[in-house]
Amino acid sequence: FYLQGNFGHIMAKNEVTNLVKLCDGKVVTREPDPEGIPPEEVSLPHHAEDGSVLSATSHILLYQDGVDQDPPLQYKMCHIKTLPLSWLVRCIKHGKLLEPTETDSIEF
């Protein structure tokens, strides 16, 4: 996971980082280059269901939704996705990685 933009409107950045880590996620400190992700950073989410759009996703860029503007770059590639914090909270509430929905800012 990469935490994109400013946090604090709903949750502080360190709180989001702690949530990701509690769910066995890894937080990276630099924004991933979708065209050149180093092999040592590629990992697949074991919580994703077979056939899920997330089953081949190694990086998720999280942003704070509910603020004035969405992030300037939003990815919808098989290996990298941009998703709002509300998606992560929904996943935690359900105890699994959920399919991104149209209400998660970008269409899938």
C-alpha positions, 0 to 999 in steps of 0.5 A, spaced: 500 500 500 502 507 498 498 512 502 497 518 497 495 525 498 493 528 505 490 524 510 487 526 517 480 528 514 477 522 517 483 518 519 490 520 521 496 517 516 499 513 522 492 510 523 491 508 516 498 505 516 497 501 523 490 499 520 494 496 513 499 493 518 494 490 522 491 486 516 498 484 514 499 489 509 505 492 507 506 500 506 511 503 502 514 510 502 515 512 495 509 512 490 510 506 485 512 506 478 506 502 474 511 501 469 517 499 473 515 495 479 521 492 482 521 484 482 522 484 490 516 489 491 511 484 487 506 480 492 499 478 490 494 479 496 492 472 499 486 475 501 483 476 494 478 471 491 480 467 485 478 471 479 477 477 483 480 484 479 485 484 485 488 477 485 493 480 480 494 486 484 501 488 487 500 495 489 494 499 492 494 506 492 490 509 498 487 516 498 483 520 503 476 520 500 471 525 502 476 531 501 475 537 496 479 533 490 481 526 488 488 524 486 490 527 480 493 520 477 488 514 478 490 507 476 486 501 474 491 496 471 491 489 473 497 490 478 496 497 481 490 500 483 488 507 486 482 506 491 479 510 497 480 509 504 473 507 505 474 501 500 479 499 506 474 500 511 469 496 508 474 490 507 476 490 514 468 490 516 467 484 512 474 481 514 476 480 506 478 484 500 472 486 497 471 487 489 472 495 488 465 498 486 463 504 482 462 508 488 470 507 490 471 513 485 473 510 479 469 505 475 471 497 475 
